[in-house]
Amino acid sequence: MTAEPAPARPEETTILVVDDEDHVRDLCKDILEAEGYVVITAADPLVARRIAASQPVHLLLTDVVMPAMSGLELADHVEAARKDTKILLMSGYMTAATKASGRTLLAKPFTVDALLGAVRESLTVRRASPFKRREGR
């Protein structure tokens, strides 16, 4: 099964934003919707996992440190279920596991431009390698 590329237009692109902090989740949703993306949010990674399994998601934008399940674990589950879903991690912490994952990391706190740049980049690349870090400041 080959992965389909993400749609070229934001209004055809669905992004699942997962963060246990309401203000971060809401900020991401507002910024991404203003750019025309279709945004679904979840505070709980277990709920996010069910969402991603039940409908097409082009990009999973997830916090790394969350209760119940880490963003890395969530990303692994989503990628296993949907090979065509891109992954973008966000965190205020750099861990060895995050670095070893080979996924792009958007450092918190981030600017609007950093978020949008990381989203655009993640939608065009299957998996960042070697590790790439996007500065949020």
N, C-alpha and C positions, 0 to 999 in steps of 0.2 A: 504494500500500500504506500503510495507516494503522498507526501504532504502537499496540500494545496496552499498556494501563496495567500497571504492575507489580502483582502480586497484593497484596491488602490485608493478608494475614497473613504474618508472617516465615517460617513453616515452608513457605510456598509460593514463597518468594523466593530465587533463587540469586544469590550474590555471588561473583565471581571476584576474588580478592586477588592482586595481582602486586607483588612486591618482591624485590629481590635480597638483602636482609638477612633472614636466617632469623628473628631475634628479632622484627622488626617484622611479618613475615608471620604468624608463630605467634601473636603478641599479638592481631592483628586477627582471626584465625580464632577464637581462644578467646573473645574479647569478642562477636563476632557470632554464634557458635554458641550462646553462653549466652542470647542474645536470641531464639533459635529459627531464625535464618537458616540456609539451606543454603549452606555455604562450600566453594569449591574454591580451592586455592592453586597458584601457580606462581612459581618463582624466575626463570624465563627468559621474557622477553616473546614470544619466538618460539613457545615452548610454549603460552603463554597465548593467543596468536593462533589456534593450532590448536584449543584447547579451545573458545574462543568461536565458532569457525566450525562446530564439530561438535555443539553442544548449546545450548539456550536459557540465556542469562545475562541476568539482569535489571539487574545493576549491575556495572560494571567499576571496581574500586577499585585504582588503580595508582600506584606511585611514578613520579615524573617522570624522575629521573636514574638510568638503569640502563645496563649494558653491552649491546652488540648493537643495541638499539633503545630510544629514549626512550619514556616513558609517553605523551607526546603523539602520537608516531607510532603506538604501539599503539592508542591511543584512536581515531585516525583510521581505522585498519584495521578495528577492531571495529565502529565506527559504519557504515562502508561496507558491511560484511557483514550487520550486524543493526541495522537502523534503530531498533528498539525498546529496545536496550540503553542504559541510562543510564551516565554517566561521572562518576567522582569521582577527582580527582587528589590525591595527597599528596606533600609535599616539604618539605624543610628549607630550600629555596632558592626565592627569587622571581626568575623570569627574565622578560624581555620576551615571549618566546614563550609562556610559561605564562599571563601576563596577557592577551596578545592572543588566546588560545584561547577566551576567554569561558566557560571551564568553572570550576566550583567547585573551590577548592583548600583542602584540609585541611592546615594548617601543622603540621609536625613540630617538636618533640614535641607530641603531643596527649593530651588526657585521654579517659577512657572516654566521658564525656558529650559531648565534642566529636565523637568518632568516630561515636557513635550518632546524634547530631543531624544531622551532615552526611550520613550514610547515609539517614536518614528523609527529609531535605529533597531529596536527589538522586533518590530513588525517586519523588517526587511532581512533580518539575519536569523537563521534557525537557532544557533546556539553560539554564544560568544566564546572564543577560545584563541589564545589563552585568556585568563581572567581579565576582565575590563571593569574598571570602576568609574562611574560617572560622579563627578563632584557636584554636590547639591548647593554649594555656596557660591 
